[in-house]
Structures are given as C-alpha cells and as structure tokens.
Amino acid sequence: MGAHDRSGDELLGATWNGSGTTFRVGAPGAAAVSVVYGEPEAEHALNRSEDGIWAVTVEDAVPGTSYRVRVDGELYPDPASRFQPEGVHGSSQVIDPGSYVWQNEPPSFPLDKAVIYELHVGTFTGEGTFSAARSQLEYLRDLGVNTIELMPVHDFPGRWNWGYDPAAHFAPSRAYGRPDDLKAFLDAAHALGLKVLLDVVYNHFGPAGAYLPAIMPEVLDETRQTEWGPALAFEGKPGLLVRRFFLENALMWLDEYRFDGLRLDATFAIIDNSEEHWLAQLAREIANLPGEPRWLIAEDPRNMRDLLLPREEGGYSLHGVWADDFHHTVRVRLTGDDFSYFRDFHGTDEEIARTVNRNWLFEGQYSLNSRRPRGTPAAELPAERFVYCIQNHDQTGNRPNGERLHHAVDLPAYCAATALLLFASQTPLLFMGQEWATSAPFLYFTDHEGELGEQVSAGRAREFADFPGQEEVADPQEPSTFERSKLRWEELRQEPHAAVHRYYRDLLQLRNSLPGDRGVAEAMSGGVRVRRGGFELLVAFEGGATAKVVASSTLVLCSESDRYQPTPVPPTVAEGAIRFARPGARIYRVDD
C-alpha cells in the first residue's frame, strides 16, 4: 500500500513538493504573515486567501531548513510543524514525508481478534526512544498481543511528559527521535504482524508550547468550559479551521506514518453541535483512505451508543470505545474503593456479570458521581467494540502515586481479574508491564518551566489532599517521578514476576484459540462464571467461593499451579463441586 497522495490538498504547515516548500498558516485575524527561514536568514511574505489561510512557496527552503512564522510582528514556531528539533518553543524544521522507504505492508485482521498493549514511549524502555521501543517488538509479539497503542507522541514542553499536554500536534517528540524513527518503528511492527494505534488529543491544548491559540485566538470557545479550560471551537466560522487542523493531523498519522488507527482522547470534551459532528466527519474521511480499514476508538465515559452506531442510524461510525465500567466494578470488588466515580459501583458478582453481558453497566441509571442519568443500552452491539482493562494509563497515572492494581491486591486476586479480562469477548487492553506485575508505578510527570511548573506541583498536591489513606503525593515536576515510572525489564528474570509473565502468555495463547462465540457470564458464590463456545471460566474473587463443575469437562488452565504460584493452593473438587481456598481462576474445555 503506498501512501495516499495528499500533495494537492493544500496542507497546513510546511509541505515539501520535491522542488520547493509551501508554507501555510491559518490566521484569519492577522494583518500580515511571513516566514523566516534558513541561514543566512531570509523572509518571505505569505499571501492571504479568503478562508484566512496564508501561503507562499519558496524554492530554497529544502528539507532540514529551520523556520519560524511571523504574525503581526511576533515570531512563533509553526503550529502545524512536522518536527521541533529544539523543542516546542524553538524553530520548526521542514520535513520530507517521502524520505522514508517503507518495507512492509500493514497486517490484516479484524477488531474481534485484537489484543491491545498500551505503552508510553518515554518509560517503556530505559532509553525512552522510538528505536529502543522497536527493539522490544518481538517480545510483544511473543507475549501474544497483536496491537500496540502508543500514548501521545506529539511534542510537549520540557524533557518528558506523560503525554496529555499537547503542544506541537504534528511533530513527533524530539525526546523520542526523529519522524523517520517513528516510521521505522511502525514498519518493524508491521513486519511482525502487529498493528499500531496512536493516542491523539483533540479536545484541548496543553498549558505551554501550543501556538495556534496565540496566532488564532478564535480557536478557543470561551463560552464553554471543560476541565482543561475553554473548549475548542468546532462550530461556526472559527470551527472551519479547527476542524481542518485536527482532520489534517489525523490523516497525517494514518497516511504518512501508516498508523492502523487512533485512540481519541476524551471525546466527551469535543463539543460540537454542527449538523455533522466532527467525530462523524473524521470517520467519514478516514473511510476513504486506501488499504486496510483504520480503527477509531473513543475514550468516553458517557456510555453513549451513538459513538458506535453507523451514520445511517444517526451515529458517528466509530469502531470502538473504552468501556471503563468493567474496570471500575472489578476494582471495587477487589479493593473496596468508594470515592469519586467508584461511588457508582458496588462491585458485586452480579454487577460484574451484568457488565460483561451488556458490554457496560450504566444504561441510563442515575449516577451519584455525575448527579444525572448516565449511559444508553448497548448489549446488542458486538462485544469486541468495547475495550476492557484492569489497568491503563488513566487508572494508574491519575492516582496519587501511580499505584497499579497489582500493587493494591495480592497476586492470586490479580490473577483472577486477569483471567476474566482475557477470557471475556470484549477487546482486552493491557498496560505496559502489567503482564509481569511490574514493581514500577506509572505516575503523572511533567517538566514545565518556572512558575507553571510550581503551579502544576501545587495543583497536584491540592487535588489529592483528601484522597483516602494518602499522606504524600508524588511531585510531577521531580525528575525522579519520571524515572520511577520506567519499566524494570530485569524483573522478567525474577520471581514472582516471571511466573506472572508465564500466566499472561498462557492465557493469551488460550484466548487466541477461543471460538468467536459471545461469552455469557453469571454470578456464582464468591465469583463469576463465563461460558464461551466450548470453554468455561470460573473466577473466584474470594476464598470460599464455590461452583458446580460440568461433569464432562477437562481442566485447561488453573491459576493455582506451580507454574504461576510459588506456593500454590489448589481448590478442592469433590462430588462435582469446586471450592476455592483463595481468589483464583480455572478454565475448562467442556467436552461434547
């Protein structure tokens, strides 16, 4: 599959055409715009079109040329820069998108076969680069995952960032490598049969280094506020440029970089009452890209089925959505958390079973947390369109000290939750390191300068001042906060981490052999039973859990095996009944 030719689409930013570079800047309210580039420095005025886009083509600006844009006398980095070698506040650089020679075609498999692995490039390896992450691709394939989800890679202020302070949306972070390094990562992943998704942030700009609002203040809708500040203006005349800016960004990642799909951050904060919501426009546009279908997966706590419904039924035609109800009810079952959004969940076995059967729990019930009804029914939609997890970047990074689930519960209980995640029909998502119960937390970390950095640290401390059982909060500005979040790969050779890793590999191998049948869950005494095709999973969330065992069945996997536990405590089986001494899981093949 060759890259879709968008050279005639009049792209924003700096576009190299083989003989010159066209610079385009959106600034409808500006009186004068120019580009300053090269050594010795040259300056060319841009010409304004009726839609407020300024443009000029110059022949001596070649790939590698540094430049800035001058708007009404002020110099700025290009908001649509393809690379920021000096950081988000420095000069932009002209990039040739055709310089990389692709060697491999993207793999082809449907969403119902996907197992997603979420990772943060900066903390996935000690080096924290695209090239270092590429060296671990064979490990991920051998683990049994087939889809990698990169947390945001767009450039950010400072030396490191957890990803959600977007500044230079079009520029892969110089902290991770150059654009061709990212392409080499995708090329190598595709060679191994791995799809790669990218997490993108289209609902807000970060607090520093994002220059589009400075050049065009109209992109912010001050009349609508979100938790990140003013909403972005996707409607009306200002919305034309906002929609174009983010649509071009999405197409760049999917086309020039050959990402296999996007995870869309906080879609509930993309406020758009236009005749066609921007998300629906995005889905329509990417459906026209050649080659394998690209997946669009939303992060949205509203449990809104319209995100997944086809356009002809009034929906947005997205492919999937993060379904956090599963995480929340399982977490409450194992830890008893009862604050914030966890207040909406009881964590009963019946609640967990209902969630699995109906894809999510809230279908219009009243939410104590949001103080209004939440959700819509979605039980009839395919299970694979709902992404389940027992930990992810949000559920760790948004805790005071980045605690993961296995830091809060013992390994038998963790193995029980893992079995349910990987046996259910919904699409599972793993967060880097959970497959060996890493000791590393995943913290919220930033590297802002001066007063902004001090404000971020103080705000984080205030946010968790009343967090239950929490005396200290990790300072996001401390370099050690970032360093502590890096995975410790040497643990793979140490117990009990190696045993947990074996457990994950075996479960993923089993999952990949399961039939495509929709799983059906029911509560049992102290746990949950799930039947899927000719297999049955028994999950005990507590000691003393009991269940009936089908007489004509063969044990396939038991979490209380010496392969997975240093001192296993197997359940007892007598007269067709099983009793678990502690939390755990058993999977049977039901014989005909």
C-alpha positions in Angstrom: 0.0 0.0 0.0 1.5 3.3 -1.0 0.9 6.5 0.9 -2.3 8.3 -0.2 -1.2 11.3 -2.3 -2.3 14.4 -0.4 0.2 16.8 -2.0 -2.6 18.7 -3.7 -4.7 19.1 -0.6 -3.1 22.4 0.4 -1.9 21.2 3.7 -1.2 23.4 6.7 2.4 23.7 7.8 5.5 23.3 5.6 4.9 21.0 2.6 8.0 19.9 0.5 7.0 19.1 -3.1 10.4 18.0 -4.4 11.5 21.4 -5.7 10.3 23.8 -3.1 8.4 24.2 0.1 4.9 25.7 0.5 4.2 27.3 3.9 0.6 27.6 5.0 -0.6 29.3 8.2 -4.1 29.7 9.4 -4.5 33.2 10.9 -7.8 34.8 9.7 -7.5 37.8 12.0 -3.9 38.7 11.2 -2.8 41.7 9.1 0.5 40.3 8.0 2.1 36.9 8.0 5.6 35.9 6.8 8.0 33.0 7.1 11.6 33.5 8.4 13.9 30.7 7.4 17.4 29.5 6.6 21.0 30.6 7.2 21.6 33.3 6.2 18.1 34.3 7.3 15.6 35.0 4.6 12.0 36.2 5.0 9.0 35.9 2.6 5.6 37.4 3.0 2.6 35.0 2.8 -0.5 35.8 0.8 -3.9 35.7 2.4 -6.8 33.7 0.9 -10.5 34.3 1.6 -10.6 31.5 4.1 -7.9 33.1 6.3 -5.1 30.8 5.2 -1.8 32.5 4.3 0.5 30.7 1.9 3.8 31.1 -0.1 6.0 28.7 -2.0 9.8 29.2 -1.8 12.3 27.1 -3.7 15.3 27.5 -1.4 13.6 26.0 1.7 14.6 22.4 1.5 14.1 19.5 4.0 16.1 20.2 7.1 15.6 24.0 6.9 14.8 25.7 10.1 12.0 28.3 10.1 9.5 30.3 12.1 6.4 32.2 11.2 6.0 35.9 11.9 2.4 37.0 12.6 1.8 40.7 13.0 5.4 41.2 14.0 5.7 38.3 16.5 7.7 35.2 15.8 6.3 31.8 16.5 7.0 28.1 15.8 4.7 26.8 13.2 1.5 25.3 14.9 1.5 22.6 12.2 5.2 21.9 12.3 6.3 18.4 11.4 9.3 18.5 13.7 10.7 20.6 16.5 14.4 19.7 16.9 14.9 22.4 19.6 11.7 21.7 21.5 8.2 23.2 21.2 9.4 26.8 21.8 12.2 26.6 19.2 12.4 26.8 15.4 10.4 24.4 13.3 12.0 22.2 10.6 11.0 21.4 7.0 10.5 17.6 6.7 10.3 15.5 3.6 7.5 12.9 4.3 8.7 10.8 1.4 12.2 10.3 2.7 11.4 7.0 4.4 11.3 3.9 2.2 8.7 1.6 3.6 9.5 -2.1 3.5 6.3 -3.8 4.9 2.6 -3.8 4.5 0.3 -3.3 7.5 -1.2 -6.6 8.8 -4.9 -7.5 8.3 -7.1 -8.8 11.0 -10.5 -7.7 12.4 -11.1 -6.0 15.7 -12.5 -9.1 17.3 -9.0 -10.6 17.1 -7.3 -7.7 18.7 -5.3 -7.7 21.9 -4.1 -4.2 22.7 -1.0 -3.2 24.5 -0.8 0.4 25.7 2.7 1.9 26.2 4.4 5.2 26.8 7.4 5.6 24.7 9.4 7.5 27.2 9.0 5.0 30.0 8.6 1.7 28.1 12.4 1.3 28.0 15.3 2.8 29.8 16.3 4.9 26.7 12.8 6.1 26.2 13.1 6.3 22.4 11.3 5.0 19.3 14.4 3.0 18.4 14.6 1.4 21.8 10.9 0.5 21.8 11.4 -1.1 18.4 13.9 -3.5 19.9 11.1 -4.9 22.1 8.6 -5.6 19.3 9.4 -9.3 19.1 8.9 -9.6 22.9 5.4 -8.1 22.4 4.6 -10.5 19.5 5.8 -13.5 21.6 3.7 -12.3 24.6 0.6 -12.8 22.4 -0.6 -9.2 21.8 -1.1 -8.1 18.2 -2.0 -4.4 18.6 0.2 -1.7 20.1 -1.3 1.6 21.3 1.2 4.4 21.7 0.3 7.0 24.2 0.6 10.5 22.6 3.9 11.1 20.8 3.3 14.7 19.7 5.9 17.1 21.1 5.5 18.6 24.5 7.2 21.3 26.7 10.2 20.0 28.6 12.3 16.9 28.6 9.5 14.5 29.4 5.7 14.5 29.7 3.1 11.8 30.4 1.5 12.7 27.1 -1.6 14.8 27.6 -0.2 18.3 27.5 -0.3 18.6 23.7 1.7 21.4 22.1 3.0 20.5 18.7 0.3 18.2 17.4 2.0 17.4 14.1 5.5 16.8 15.4 6.7 13.5 16.9 8.6 14.5 20.1 12.3 15.1 19.6 12.7 13.4 23.0 11.8 10.1 21.3 13.5 10.5 18.0 13.0 11.9 14.5 10.0 11.3 12.3 11.7 8.6 10.4 12.5 6.8 13.7 8.8 6.6 14.3 8.2 5.3 10.8 10.8 2.7 11.3 9.0 1.6 14.5 5.8 1.1 12.6 7.5 -0.6 9.7 9.1 -3.1 12.0 5.8 -3.7 13.9 4.0 -4.4 10.6 6.8 -6.8 9.6 5.9 -8.8 12.8 2.1 -8.7 12.1 1.4 -6.1 14.7 -1.0 -3.2 14.2 -0.1 0.1 15.8 -2.7 2.7 17.1 -1.9 6.2 18.2 -3.5 8.1 21.1 -4.3 11.6 20.0 -5.6 14.6 21.9 -8.1 16.7 20.0 -10.1 18.2 22.9 -7.6 20.8 24.4 -4.2 22.4 24.0 -1.6 22.0 26.7 -0.6 24.8 29.1 2.6 25.7 27.3 4.1 25.5 23.8 0.8 25.3 21.8 0.9 28.3 19.5 -2.3 28.0 17.4 -4.4 29.9 20.1 -1.8 32.7 20.1 -1.9 33.0 16.3 -5.7 32.5 16.1 -7.4 33.1 19.5 -10.8 32.2 17.9 -9.9 28.5 18.2 -10.9 28.7 21.8 -14.6 29.0 22.7 -14.5 31.0 26.0 -18.3 30.5 26.5 -17.8 26.7 27.0 -15.5 25.4 29.7 -14.1 21.9 30.1 -11.9 20.5 32.9 -8.9 21.7 30.7 -10.2 25.3 30.3 -12.1 26.7 27.3 -13.4 24.2 24.8 -12.1 24.2 21.3 -14.4 25.9 18.7 -15.5 23.2 16.3 -18.6 25.1 15.3 -19.3 28.1 13.1 -16.7 30.1 11.1 -13.8 29.6 13.6 -14.6 25.9 13.6 -13.7 25.6 9.9 -10.0 26.0 10.7 -10.2 23.9 14.0 -11.9 21.1 12.1 -9.3 21.3 9.3 -6.3 21.4 11.7 -7.3 18.2 13.5 -8.6 16.4 10.5 -5.3 17.0 8.7 -3.5 15.9 11.8 -5.4 12.6 11.9 -4.9 11.9 8.2 -1.2 12.6 8.6 -0.8 9.9 11.3 -2.9 7.4 9.4 -1.5 8.1 6.0 2.1 9.4 6.1 3.0 7.3 9.2 0.7 4.3 8.4 -0.8 4.1 11.9 -3.6 1.5 11.9 -6.0 3.6 13.9 -6.4 6.3 16.5 -7.4 6.2 20.2 -9.3 9.5 20.6 -8.8 11.1 24.0 -11.7 12.5 26.0 -14.2 12.7 23.1 -16.8 13.9 25.6 -14.9 17.2 25.6 -15.1 17.7 21.8 -18.2 19.9 21.9 -19.8 20.2 18.5 -23.4 20.9 17.7 -22.8 21.2 14.0 -25.0 19.3 11.5 -22.2 16.8 11.2 -20.2 16.3 14.4 -16.5 16.5 13.9 -16.1 12.8 15.0 -18.5 11.7 12.4 -16.7 13.8 9.8 -13.4 12.2 10.8 -14.9 8.7 10.5 -16.2 9.5 7.1 -12.9 10.9 5.9 -10.7 8.1 7.0 -13.1 5.5 5.5 -11.9 6.8 2.1 -8.2 6.0 2.8 -6.9 3.2 0.7 -5.7 -0.1 2.2 -6.8 -1.8 5.5 -9.6 0.0 7.4 -8.3 2.2 10.2 -9.8 1.9 13.6 -11.2 4.9 15.6 -11.6 4.1 19.3 -13.0 6.7 21.6 -12.3 7.4 25.3 -15.7 8.5 26.6 -17.3 7.8 30.0 -20.8 8.7 28.9 -21.6 5.2 27.7 -23.1 6.7 24.5 -24.0 4.2 21.9 -24.3 6.8 19.2 -20.5 6.8 19.1 -20.6 3.3 17.6 -23.8 3.4 15.6 -23.5 3.7 11.8 -24.1 7.1 10.2 -27.4 5.9 8.6 -28.7 5.3 12.2 -27.7 8.7 13.4 -24.4 7.6 14.9 -20.7 8.6 14.4 -19.5 5.3 12.9 -16.6 4.9 15.3 -15.2 1.4 15.7 -14.8 1.1 19.4 -14.9 2.8 22.8 -13.1 2.4 26.1 -15.7 0.8 28.5 -14.5 1.7 31.9 -17.4 0.2 33.8 -15.6 -3.2 33.7 -12.5 -1.7 35.3 -14.4 0.1 37.9 -16.7 -2.7 39.1 -13.8 -5.2 39.2 -11.6 -2.7 41.1 -14.3 -2.1 43.6 -14.8 -5.9 44.0 -11.1 -6.4 44.8 -10.2 -3.2 46.7 -13.4 -1.7 48.0 -12.6 1.8 46.5 -15.6 4.0 47.2 -14.5 7.5 46.2 -15.0 9.6 43.0 -16.6 7.6 40.2 -16.1 4.4 42.1 -19.1 5.5 44.2 -21.4 4.4 41.4 -20.3 0.8 41.7 -21.0 -1.9 44.3 -18.5 -4.5 42.9 -20.9 -7.4 43.4 -20.5 -10.6 41.4 -23.9 -9.9 39.9 -22.8 -6.4 38.8 -19.6 -7.8 37.2 -21.6 -10.5 35.3 -24.1 -7.9 34.1 -21.4 -5.6 32.8 -19.8 -8.5 30.8 -23.1 -9.5 29.4 -24.3 -6.0 28.4 -20.8 -4.5 27.5 -21.2 -1.8 30.1 -23.1 -1.4 33.3 -24.7 2.0 33.1 -27.5 2.2 30.5 -29.4 5.2 31.8 -29.3 4.6 35.6 -28.7 7.6 37.9 -25.1 8.2 38.6 -24.1 9.5 42.1 -20.9 10.8 40.7 -22.3 12.9 37.8 -25.6 13.5 39.5 -27.7 12.6 36.5 -28.7 9.6 34.5 -25.7 8.0 32.6 -25.5 5.7 29.7 -27.5 4.1 26.9 -28.2 0.4 26.2 -25.6 -1.3 24.1 -26.0 -5.1 24.8 -26.9 -5.9 21.2 -23.7 -4.3 19.8 -20.7 -6.6 19.1 -18.6 -7.2 22.3 -15.3 -6.5 20.5 -16.2 -2.9 20.1 -15.9 -2.4 23.9 -12.3 -2.1 25.2 -11.8 -3.6 28.6 -8.9 -3.3 31.0 -7.9 -3.8 34.6 -5.3 -1.0 34.4 -4.4 1.7 32.0 -2.5 5.0 32.0 -5.5 6.9 33.4 -6.3 4.4 36.2 -2.6 4.5 37.3 -1.4 8.0 36.4 -4.5 9.6 38.0 -3.7 8.0 41.4 -1.5 10.0 43.8 1.5 7.7 43.5 0.8 5.8 40.3 -0.3 2.6 42.0 -1.3 -0.3 39.7 -3.9 -2.9 40.6 -1.3 -5.5 41.5 0.2 -3.0 44.0 -3.2 -2.9 45.8 -4.2 -6.6 45.8 -2.3 -9.9 46.2 -1.2 -12.0 43.2 -4.0 -14.6 43.5 -6.7 -11.9 43.2 -4.7 -10.2 40.4 -4.6 -13.5 38.5 -8.4 -13.9 39.0 -9.1 -10.4 37.5 -6.6 -11.1 34.7 -8.3 -14.3 33.7 -11.7 -12.6 33.4 -10.2 -9.8 31.3 -8.5 -12.2 28.9 -11.4 -14.7 28.6 -14.2 -12.2 28.1 -15.3 -11.5 24.5 -14.7 -7.7 24.7 -11.4 -6.4 23.4 -8.7 -6.5 26.1 -6.2 -3.8 26.7 -3.0 -4.4 28.7 -1.0 -1.5 30.1 2.8 -1.9 29.8 4.4 -4.0 32.5 1.2 -5.4 33.9 2.0 -8.7 32.2 4.8 -9.3 34.7 3.2 -7.3 37.6 6.0 -4.7 37.4 7.1 -3.0 40.6 7.2 0.3 38.7 4.3 2.7 39.2 3.1 4.9 36.4 3.0 8.4 37.7 1.8 11.8 36.3 5.0 13.5 35.3 5.8 16.9 33.7 8.8 19.1 33.0 7.3 22.6 32.9 9.4 25.7 33.4 9.3 28.3 36.2 6.0 29.4 37.6 3.9 27.0 35.5 5.9 24.0 37.0 5.3 25.3 40.5 1.6 25.7 39.8 1.4 22.1 38.5 3.1 20.7 41.6 0.9 22.7 43.9 -2.3 21.8 42.0 -1.4 18.1 42.1 -1.0 18.3 45.9 -4.3 20.0 46.3 -6.1 17.6 44.1 -5.3 14.7 46.3 -5.3 16.4 49.7 -8.3 14.4 50.8 -7.5 11.2 49.0 -8.2 8.3 51.3 -5.2 6.9 53.1 -2.8 9.2 51.2 -0.2 11.1 53.1 2.2 12.1 50.3 1.7 12.8 46.6 4.4 12.4 44.0 5.6 15.7 42.7 5.1 15.6 38.9 8.0 18.1 38.4 10.6 16.0 40.2 12.8 14.1 37.8 12.6 11.0 40.0 8.9 10.9 39.3 9.6 10.3 35.6 12.5 7.9 36.3 10.4 5.8 38.8 7.8 5.3 36.0 10.2 3.4 33.7 9.7 -0.3 33.4 12.3 -2.6 35.0 12.8 -5.2 32.4 15.2 -7.2 34.6 12.2 -8.3 36.6 11.2 -10.6 33.8 14.0 -12.9 35.0 12.9 -12.7 38.7 10.1 -14.4 40.6 7.3 -13.8 41.1 7.3 -11.5 38.0 8.4 -14.3 35.7 5.5 -16.5 36.9 3.0 -13.7 36.2 4.5 -13.3 32.8 4.1 -17.1 32.1 0.5 -16.8 33.2 -0.2 -13.9 30.8 1.5 -15.7 27.9 -0.5 -18.9 28.5 -3.8 -17.0 28.9 -3.2 -15.0 25.7 -2.3 -18.2 23.8 -5.5 -19.7 25.0 -7.5 -16.6 24.1 -6.2 -16.7 20.6 -7.6 -20.2 20.2 -11.0 -19.5 21.6 -14.0 -19.6 19.2 -15.6 -16.3 18.3 -18.8 -17.0 20.4 -20.1 -14.3 22.6 -19.3 -15.0 26.3 -22.2 -15.3 28.7 -21.5 -14.5 32.4 -23.3 -15.3 35.6 -22.6 -14.8 39.2 -21.6 -17.7 41.3 -20.9 -17.9 45.0 -18.0 -15.6 45.5 -17.2 -15.1 41.9 -18.2 -15.2 38.3 -18.7 -18.0 35.7 -18.3 -17.2 32.0 -19.2 -19.6 29.2 -17.7 -19.0 25.8 -18.1 -21.5 23.0 -16.9 -24.9 24.3 -15.0 -23.3 27.2 -15.9 -22.3 30.7 -14.1 -19.9 33.1 -14.6 -20.0 36.9 -13.3 -16.8 38.6 -13.2 -16.7 42.4 -12.8 -13.2 43.9 -12.5 -14.5 47.4 -11.6 -17.6 49.4 -14.5 -19.9 49.9 -16.0 -19.3 46.5 -17.8 -22.3 45.2 -19.3 -23.5 41.9 -20.6 -26.6 40.1 -18.3 -28.2 37.6 -19.6 -29.7 34.4 -19.0 -33.4 34.6 -17.8 -33.8 31.0 -15.1 -31.2 31.1 -11.3 -31.1 31.0 -9.2 -28.6 33.0 -7.2 -26.4 30.6 -5.6 -23.8 33.0 -5.5 -23.2 36.7 -4.1 -20.0 38.3 -3.1 -22.2 41.3 -0.5 -24.1 39.5 3.2 -24.2 40.5 3.8 -22.7 37.0 2.2 -19.5 38.2 2.4 -19.5 42.0 5.4 -20.0 44.3 3.2 -21.8 46.8 0.1 -22.9 45.0 -3.1 -23.5 47.0 -5.3 -25.5 44.6 -9.0 -25.5 45.0 -10.7 -28.7 46.1 -13.0 -30.6 43.8 -15.5 -33.1 45.2 -18.8 -34.5 44.0 -19.0 -32.2 41.0 -18.3 -29.0 43.1 -15.2 -26.9 43.4 -14.2 -24.8 46.4 -11.5 -22.1 46.1 -9.3 -21.6 49.1 -8.4 -18.1 47.9 -9.0 -16.0 44.8 -8.1 -17.6 41.5 -9.3 -18.9 38.2 -9.8 -22.2 36.4 -10.6 -22.7 32.7 -12.3 -25.9 31.4 -12.9 -27.3 28.0 -16.5 -28.6 28.0 -16.4 -32.0 26.2 -19.2 -32.9 23.9 
